[in-house]
Amino acid sequence: MIRPLVEGFFLGLTVAIIIGPAMIALIQTSIKYGVWHGVYLALGIFSSDLTIVVGSYFGASQILGNPKSHLVLGIIGGVILVLFGIGTLVRKVSETETVEAIKELKFKRKGFFTYFFKGYFLNLANPSIWFFWITSVVAINSSYGGNSNKVAFFFAGTLLMVLMTDILKAVLANKIRTAISPQVKLWINRIAGILFLVIGLFVIGSSISEYFYGISLINGQLTQ
């Protein structure tokens, strides 16, 4: 099960390096309120990602009942990831992009756990997060032929990588803020876009190979 874990690391790394609202919110929170507040925000984001992934997996397991559904949904999911990669490649870089994640939800009690719940609910409120994780779960589940152990190890690697890099962003917030210029943002988005393209093509190829492998097994059993 090492291979699915390592493959999951690549998707997690791709998600982690995208410079979007989550990264900016983490950096701003750590700089303005301290590293630990940023870490708790990261833990909240991780927990909400985990909630969506687990829920999506159980939903996907209900609709993926035969090899043909694995093939079709795997190809569709892979194509969506490829399109996501193309969109990331051509995405324009904003020089003044800012996100104020702290004021969007108000809690009576102030403390570290306040930032955990803010990270959790703010992430859940983002429709693009739902779309990305549901698509990824369906696609990866299809590419592994519905093998629950492989899927579990893959997303364990993905979410672990996202959590580790988010905590690192909180710790290195000041350095990251000064290092990220518009040109750096552009190249990071290009790298992320290429990685999404590779992952999407991998999902399509794996779904096709799993389908024909399953067909060959069935034919082999029938001829015996």
Protein Blocks (a to p, Z undefined) as FASTA:
>chain_A
ZZmmmmmmmmmmmmmmpccfklmmmmmmmmmnojklmmmmmmmmmmmmmmmmmmmmmmmm
mmmmbfklmmmmmmmmmmmmmmmmmmmmmpccdfkbccdfklmpccfbgcfklmmmmmmm
mmmmpmklmmmmmmmmmmmmmmnnopaklmmmmmmmmmmmmmmmmmmmmmmmmmmmmmmc
fklmmmmmmmmmmmmmmmmmmmmmmmmmmmmmmmmmmmmmmmZZ
